[in-house]
């Protein structure tokens, strides 16, 4: 059995990977970051979004009790992404 290979990113270094429904569509996503970009992949490794946003270490969670999951970056940013492509960023 062959395991799927993680797709290559535009930049060679991946700082962090997290799993969760970041775009609130009911399906688990893979979120990968490098120094200046956040990538959102489907669970089958199809690229869904590439967002020019300072990356670094990331975790996913619900910090404001709404239905959406937010991305929490080590640099203090809290970002809520939506399936329609809008991003709502708050500088923590």
C-alpha positions in Angstrom: 0.0 0.0 0.0 1.3 3.4 -1.0 0.7 6.4 1.2 -0.2 9.7 -0.5 2.6 12.2 -0.7 2.0 15.7 0.8 1.9 18.2 -2.0 4.9 20.5 -2.4 4.4 24.1 -1.3 5.7 27.2 -3.1 8.2 27.6 -0.2 10.3 24.6 1.0 9.7 25.0 4.8 6.5 24.0 6.5 6.3 25.5 10.0 3.1 23.9 11.2 0.3 21.6 10.2 -3.2 21.4 11.8 -6.4 19.5 11.0 -9.9 20.9 11.4 -12.9 22.3 9.6 -11.3 25.8 9.0 -13.8 26.9 6.4 -16.9 25.6 8.2 -18.1 23.4 5.4 -18.5 20.3 7.6 -15.4 18.6 6.2 -12.0 18.3 7.9 -9.2 20.4 6.2 -5.5 20.3 6.4 -3.9 23.7 7.3 -0.2 24.1 6.6 1.9 27.3 7.2 5.3 28.6 6.3 6.9 31.9 7.1 4.5 34.1 5.0 1.7 31.9 3.7 -1.2 29.7 5.0 -2.4 26.9 2.8 -5.7 25.1 3.2 -6.0 21.6 1.7 -8.9 19.2 1.5 -8.4 15.9 3.3 -7.5 14.5 -0.1 -4.7 17.0 -0.5 -6.4 19.2 -3.1 -5.4 22.9 -2.5 -8.5 24.9 -1.5 -6.9 28.2 -0.5 -3.5 29.9 -0.5 -3.6 32.9 1.7 -0.7 35.4 2.0 -0.7 35.7 5.8 2.1 35.5 8.2 2.4 31.8 9.1 4.4 30.1 11.8 3.1 27.7 14.4 -0.7 27.3 14.2 -3.5 25.6 16.0 -7.2 25.5 15.3 -10.0 26.0 17.8 -13.2 27.9 18.6 -12.2 31.0 20.6 -15.4 33.0 20.4 -18.2 30.5 20.8 -19.6 31.0 17.3 -19.9 27.9 14.9 -16.7 28.7 13.1 -13.2 27.4 14.0 -10.4 30.0 14.1 -6.8 29.7 13.3 -4.6 30.8 16.2 -1.1 31.7 15.2 1.9 31.8 17.6 2.5 35.4 16.6 -0.8 36.3 18.3 -3.1 36.5 15.3 -6.5 34.9 15.4 -8.1 34.4 12.0 -11.5 33.1 11.0 -11.7 31.8 7.5 -14.9 31.2 5.6 -15.8 28.9 2.7 -16.6 31.9 0.5 -13.1 33.2 0.6 -13.6 36.1 3.1 -11.0 36.2 5.9 -11.6 38.0 9.2 -8.4 38.7 11.0 -7.9 40.0 14.5 -4.5 40.9 15.9 -4.3 39.2 19.3 
